[in-house]
Amino acid sequence: MTATKSLPHHSVVAAKLYKTPPPPFGHDIRALFGFEPNYINLNHGSYGSLPLPVRAFCDKLTDEAESNPDKFIRVNCIDYLTHVRERVANLIGAETDECVIVNNTSHGIATVLRNFVFNEGDVLVGATTTYGSVSQTLKYLADLPPHPTLSTFNLQFPTKRAQIVQDFEEHIKQLTKMGDVETGKRKIIALIDTIVSLPGVSLPWKEMVAICREAGVISVVDGAHSIGQELDINLSEARPDFWVSNCHKWLFSKRGSAVLYIPKRNQHLIKSPIPTPVTYNSPHDGDYKGPQDFVTLFDWTGTIDYVPHLSISAAIDFREWLGGEHKINEYTHALALVGGRHLAERLGTNVMDPDGELTFNMVNVELPIPGEIEASDEVNKVFLDTLLLQWQTSALAYKHNEKWWVRCSVQIWNEISDFDVMANALKDACAKVKEYAAQQNN
């Protein structure tokens, strides 16, 4: 591969900062983020948080773009994107030209799924815990002729990794027992999470991908929470058929930005991104010479702000300055385990994953709310108003498997005392939820 043009240098502030040792993890490092002074952020997993040095890089890149939009988009941007793809590919154990940058994980998964030509009898496999927009995409595709069948893998927590693998293998076995998948008469596509959004638990996705490969099932892996939170991903070894992960969540790039990985063996299946670019090659074209190159298809799909995509490189620089992936996640993982137990003790409840087998940096703690109380927009608003507006903190409350839980996302700026603030806020919110439910029952 020829050398690519590196992105512009860091801002003066970042360049000076990176010559000094980083502050210790915890509240001291809050100074490198733009949070309101009293805001306790335990919901990083939803939208991500932009470090100030990365933000300064984005501002500098915006200045470059606006100073000469034609030069930036027509000349510099492709080389910049190649540089980003090189760096992110190295991080996930893939080849550069197996990676393209898209806006977010939902966009990437929709791109993959909508490139398949379905036949009667094809099957789309989701799970009871599949992320909302992805689950709805599966339903939408099933609503269109020829109406592929939906199959739902039942996942209920608490559970164990070994049980998940066993149950998933049996689910796939039942779907493929007729033997027509291996002959190509019918295709089955399984949507697999690396880390479920709600509950915030990791899945044995590499084992699940292997089960699919052995059975002739196509694996589409939703890694929305993976990059920056899951260590040693190594896609060349795991060999999913398709894989996508947000970079604006745990990696610290500007939202929205994500990496879509498609190994070379499957790139012929992707005829067009969303939206279809001018570089698409149609068999109806008079000079048609075959499908367009995979990477070229994604280079320009319409005018967008490329700064979030390009910020991935600056985010990687920031994380390297902090000490790298293992140092970052050693801190956040340990605090997630300790903080979750502390929060459960304060609430008089339990953590969902007591031995930490399924826990990376998101921890799920049971809430002291009766399971009879149903989830609703009104209940969600009580939690939102109480935590975010009154207590100036944030975490996700949700109902799963007939119990109420809270998902706390732990980052490098958190300390154990943040869980005390969260405990007080949740006690207040839970009391209001129970009061609201009592009023509704009168």
C-alpha positions in Angstrom: 0.0 0.0 0.0 1.3 3.5 -0.8 1.9 5.9 2.0 -1.1 8.0 2.9 -1.4 11.6 3.9 -1.4 11.9 7.7 -4.0 14.0 9.3 -3.1 17.6 10.4 -1.0 17.9 13.6 -2.7 18.3 16.9 -3.8 21.7 18.1 -1.2 23.7 20.0 -2.9 22.9 23.3 -3.0 19.1 22.6 0.6 19.1 21.3 1.8 20.8 24.5 -0.4 18.5 26.7 0.9 15.3 25.2 4.4 16.2 26.2 3.4 16.0 29.9 2.3 12.9 31.9 -1.5 12.4 31.9 -3.4 13.1 35.2 -4.4 10.1 37.3 -7.7 8.5 36.4 -10.7 9.6 38.5 -12.0 13.1 39.2 -8.6 14.7 38.3 -9.1 13.8 34.6 -12.5 15.5 34.4 -10.5 18.6 33.5 -9.9 17.0 30.1 -13.6 16.8 29.4 -16.2 19.5 29.0 -18.7 18.4 31.7 -20.8 20.8 33.7 -19.0 21.1 37.1 -21.7 19.2 39.1 -22.6 16.6 36.5 -21.8 13.0 37.5 -21.7 11.0 34.2 -22.4 7.3 34.6 -24.2 7.0 31.2 -21.2 7.4 28.9 -22.3 4.2 27.0 -25.3 6.0 25.4 -23.7 8.8 23.5 -20.0 8.9 24.3 -18.0 11.9 25.6 -15.5 14.0 23.7 -12.1 14.8 25.3 -11.1 18.4 25.0 -7.9 17.6 23.0 -10.0 15.6 20.5 -12.5 18.4 20.4 -9.7 20.9 19.7 -8.5 18.7 16.8 -12.0 18.6 15.4 -12.1 22.4 15.6 -8.8 22.7 13.7 -10.0 20.2 11.1 -13.3 22.2 10.7 -11.2 25.4 10.1 -9.3 23.5 7.4 -12.5 22.3 5.7 -14.1 25.7 5.8 -11.0 27.5 4.5 -11.2 25.6 1.3 -14.1 23.1 1.1 -13.2 21.9 -2.4 -9.6 21.1 -1.5 -10.7 19.4 1.8 -13.4 17.2 0.3 -12.0 16.6 -3.2 -8.3 16.2 -2.4 -7.4 15.8 1.3 -10.3 13.9 2.7 -9.8 10.5 1.0 -6.2 10.3 2.2 -7.2 11.4 5.7 -9.9 8.7 5.7 -7.4 6.1 4.6 -5.1 7.0 7.4 -8.0 6.6 9.9 -8.9 3.2 8.4 -5.3 2.1 8.8 -5.2 3.0 12.5 -8.6 1.6 13.4 -7.9 -1.6 11.5 -4.8 -2.1 13.5 -6.8 -1.7 16.7 -9.3 -4.4 15.8 -7.0 -6.8 14.1 -8.2 -6.4 10.5 -6.8 -5.3 7.2 -7.2 -1.6 6.2 -9.2 -2.3 3.1 -11.7 -4.5 5.1 -12.7 -1.4 7.1 -14.8 1.7 6.1 -16.1 4.5 8.3 -19.9 5.0 8.7 -22.0 7.2 10.9 -23.0 4.7 13.6 -23.6 1.1 14.2 -27.3 1.1 13.2 -26.3 2.7 9.9 -23.7 0.0 9.3 -26.0 -2.9 10.2 -28.8 -1.5 8.0 -26.3 -1.2 5.1 -25.3 -4.9 5.5 -28.8 -6.3 5.9 -30.4 -4.3 3.1 -27.8 -5.6 0.6 -29.0 -9.1 0.9 -31.5 -10.4 -1.7 -34.0 -12.5 0.3 -35.9 -15.6 -0.9 -38.9 -17.3 0.5 -37.8 -19.4 3.5 -34.8 -17.3 4.5 -34.5 -16.6 8.2 -33.4 -13.5 10.2 -32.3 -14.3 13.7 -32.5 -11.7 16.4 -32.6 -11.9 20.2 -34.9 -10.7 22.9 -32.1 -8.2 23.8 -31.3 -7.0 20.3 -31.0 -3.2 20.2 -34.2 -1.4 19.3 -33.5 0.1 15.9 -31.7 -3.1 14.8 -34.7 -5.3 16.0 -37.0 -3.0 14.1 -34.9 -3.3 11.0 -35.2 -7.1 11.1 -39.0 -6.6 11.4 -39.0 -4.2 8.5 -37.2 -6.6 6.2 -39.6 -9.4 7.3 -42.5 -7.1 6.3 -41.3 -6.8 2.7 -41.8 -9.5 0.1 -40.7 -12.3 0.0 -41.1 -12.0 3.8 -38.1 -13.7 5.4 -39.0 -15.4 8.7 -38.1 -13.9 12.0 -36.6 -16.1 14.7 -35.9 -14.8 18.2 -33.2 -16.2 20.4 -34.4 -15.9 24.0 -31.8 -14.3 26.3 -32.7 -13.6 29.9 -30.3 -12.4 32.6 -28.8 -13.3 35.0 -27.2 -16.3 33.2 -23.8 -17.7 32.4 -21.6 -17.6 29.3 -21.6 -21.4 29.0 -25.4 -21.4 29.1 -25.6 -18.8 26.4 -23.4 -20.7 24.1 -25.3 -24.0 24.7 -28.7 -22.3 24.1 -27.5 -20.5 21.0 -26.1 -23.6 19.5 -29.4 -25.4 20.1 -31.3 -22.5 18.6 -29.1 -22.6 15.4 -29.3 -26.4 15.3 -33.1 -26.3 15.2 -33.1 -23.7 12.4 -30.6 -25.7 10.2 -31.8 -29.3 10.9 -33.4 -29.5 7.4 -29.9 -29.3 5.8 -30.9 -26.9 3.1 -28.7 -24.1 4.4 -25.4 -25.7 3.4 -26.8 -26.4 -0.1 -27.6 -22.8 -0.6 -31.3 -23.2 -1.0 -32.0 -21.1 2.1 -29.9 -18.5 4.0 -30.0 -17.7 7.7 -28.6 -14.5 9.0 -27.9 -14.2 12.7 -27.6 -10.8 14.4 -25.2 -11.2 17.3 -24.3 -8.6 20.0 -20.8 -8.4 21.3 -22.1 -6.4 24.3 -25.8 -6.0 24.8 -27.0 -2.5 25.3 -29.7 -3.3 27.9 -28.7 -5.1 30.0 -25.2 -3.9 29.7 -23.6 -7.4 29.5 -21.0 -9.0 27.3 -21.9 -12.0 25.2 -19.6 -14.9 24.1 -19.9 -13.6 20.5 -16.8 -15.2 19.2 -18.1 -18.6 20.2 -21.5 -17.7 18.7 -19.8 -16.7 15.4 -18.0 -20.0 15.3 -21.3 -21.8 15.8 -22.8 -19.9 12.9 -19.8 -20.6 10.7 -19.9 -24.3 11.4 -23.7 -24.3 10.6 -23.4 -22.2 7.4 -25.2 -19.3 9.0 -24.2 -15.7 8.1 -23.1 -13.7 11.2 -23.8 -10.0 11.4 -22.2 -8.7 14.6 -23.4 -5.6 16.4 -20.3 -4.4 18.3 -21.8 -1.0 19.1 -20.1 -1.0 22.6 -17.0 -3.0 21.7 -14.2 -0.8 20.4 -12.6 1.0 23.4 -14.3 -1.3 25.9 -13.5 -4.8 24.7 -9.8 -5.8 24.6 -8.0 -7.9 22.0 -10.9 -8.0 19.5 -8.8 -9.5 16.7 -11.4 -9.9 13.9 -9.0 -11.7 11.6 -9.0 -14.5 14.2 -12.7 -14.3 15.2 -13.8 -14.3 11.5 -17.3 -12.8 11.7 -19.0 -12.3 8.3 -19.8 -8.7 9.2 -18.9 -6.6 12.2 -19.6 -2.9 13.1 -18.7 -0.8 16.2 -19.3 2.8 17.3 -16.1 4.8 17.8 -17.9 7.7 19.4 -18.9 5.7 22.4 -16.0 4.1 24.2 -13.2 5.1 21.9 -13.7 8.9 22.5 -14.2 10.1 18.9 -16.7 12.7 17.9 -20.3 11.5 17.4 -21.2 10.0 15.1 -18.5 7.8 13.8 -18.2 4.0 13.5 -16.1 1.3 11.8 -17.8 -1.2 9.5 -15.7 -4.4 9.0 -16.4 -6.6 6.0 -13.7 -9.3 5.2 -12.7 -9.5 1.6 -14.4 -12.8 1.2 -17.8 -11.1 1.7 -17.3 -7.7 0.1 -18.9 -8.9 -3.2 -22.2 -9.1 -1.2 -22.2 -5.3 -0.6 -23.5 -3.7 -3.8 -24.2 -0.2 -2.4 -23.9 1.8 0.8 -26.8 3.8 2.1 -27.4 6.2 0.3 -26.2 4.9 -3.1 -23.1 6.9 -4.2 -22.3 8.2 -7.7 -19.5 5.6 -7.9 -22.0 2.7 -7.9 -21.6 0.4 -10.9 -24.8 -0.9 -12.4 -25.0 -3.8 -14.8 -27.3 -1.5 -16.8 -24.4 0.9 -17.4 -23.1 0.8 -21.0 -19.5 0.5 -19.8 -20.2 -1.9 -17.0 -17.0 -3.8 -16.0 -18.1 -5.3 -12.8 -19.0 -4.1 -9.2 -17.2 -1.1 -7.8 -14.3 -1.5 -5.4 -15.6 -1.9 -1.8 -13.7 0.9 -0.2 -14.4 3.3 -3.1 -18.1 2.7 -2.7 -17.9 4.2 0.8 -15.6 7.1 0.1 -18.3 9.6 -0.8 -22.0 8.8 -0.2 -23.1 12.4 -0.3 -22.0 15.6 1.4 -21.6 15.1 5.2 -19.4 16.5 7.9 -16.3 14.3 7.7 -14.8 15.7 10.9 -16.4 13.1 13.2 -15.1 10.3 11.0 -11.6 11.8 11.0 -11.6 12.4 14.7 -11.1 8.6 15.3 -7.4 9.1 14.8 -7.2 11.9 17.4 -9.2 9.7 19.8 -6.6 6.9 19.4 -3.8 9.4 20.0 -5.5 10.6 23.2 -5.9 7.0 24.5 -2.3 6.2 23.7 -1.2 9.2 25.7 -3.4 8.0 28.6 -1.5 4.7 28.6 -3.3 2.6 26.0 -6.3 0.2 25.9 -5.2 -2.2 28.7 -4.4 0.6 31.2 -7.7 2.4 30.5 -9.9 -0.7 30.8 -8.0 -2.1 33.8 -9.2 1.0 35.7 -12.8 1.1 34.3 -13.4 -2.6 34.7 -12.2 -2.8 38.3 -14.3 0.3 39.2 -17.4 -1.2 37.5 -17.1 -4.3 39.6 -16.5 -2.5 42.9 -18.9 0.4 42.1 -21.7 -2.0 41.2 -21.4 -4.0 44.4 -21.3 -0.7 46.4 -24.4 0.6 44.7 -26.2 -2.7 45.3 -25.3 -2.5 48.9 -26.6 1.1 49.2 -29.8 0.1 47.5 -30.2 -3.2 49.4 -30.3 -5.2 46.2 -28.0 -7.3 44.0 -25.8 -6.9 40.9 -26.9 -8.9 37.8 -23.5 -10.5 37.3 -22.0 -11.1 40.7 -18.8 -12.9 39.6 -18.2 -10.4 36.8 -18.1 -13.0 34.1 -20.2 -10.9 31.7 -19.1 -7.4 32.9 -16.7 -5.1 31.1 -17.3 -1.4 31.9 -21.0 -1.4 32.3 -22.5 -2.8 35.5 -26.2 -3.6 36.1 -27.7 -3.3 39.5 -31.2 -4.3 40.6 -33.5 -1.4 41.7 -35.8 -1.6 44.7 -39.0 -1.4 42.6 -41.6 -4.1 42.5 -41.6 -6.1 39.3 -45.3 -5.6 39.0 -44.7 -2.0 38.0 -44.7 -1.9 34.2 -42.3 0.1 32.1 -43.8 3.2 30.5 -43.0 6.6 29.1 -44.2 8.1 32.3 -42.0 5.9 34.5 -39.0 6.6 32.2 -39.7 10.4 32.6 -39.6 10.1 36.4 -36.2 8.5 36.2 -35.0 11.1 33.6 -36.2 14.1 35.5 -35.1 12.9 38.9 -31.6 11.7 38.0 -30.6 14.2 35.2 -32.5 17.4 36.1 -32.6 17.2 39.9 -29.6 15.2 40.9 -27.4 16.1 37.8 -26.4 12.6 37.2 -27.3 10.0 34.6 -27.6 6.2 34.2 -30.2 4.0 32.4 -33.0 2.5 34.4 -34.9 -0.3 32.6 -37.0 -3.5 33.1 -35.7 -6.9 32.2 -36.8 -10.4 33.1 -39.6 -9.1 35.4 -37.2 -6.9 37.5 -36.0 -3.3 37.4 -32.4 -2.5 36.9 -30.0 0.3 36.3 -27.1 0.3 33.9 -24.1 2.4 35.0 -21.3 3.0 32.4 -17.9 3.5 34.1 -15.3 5.7 32.6 -11.9 7.1 33.5 -13.3 10.2 35.2 -15.4 8.2 37.6 -14.6 7.3 41.3 -16.4 5.2 43.9 -18.0 8.4 45.4 -20.0 8.8 42.1 -21.9 5.7 43.0 -22.9 7.3 46.3 -24.4 10.2 44.4 -26.1 7.7 42.1 -27.5 5.7 45.0 -29.1 8.8 46.6 -30.6 9.8 43.2 -31.9 6.4 42.5 -33.5 6.1 46.0 -35.3 9.3 45.3 -36.3 8.2 41.8 -37.5 4.8 42.9 -39.6 6.3 45.7 -41.3 8.6 43.1 -41.9 5.7 40.7 -43.6 3.7 43.5 -45.7 6.7 44.4 -46.7 7.2 40.8 -47.6 3.5 40.4 -49.7 3.6 43.6 -51.6 6.6 42.3 -52.3 4.9 39.0 -53.7 1.9 40.9 -56.1 4.0 43.0 
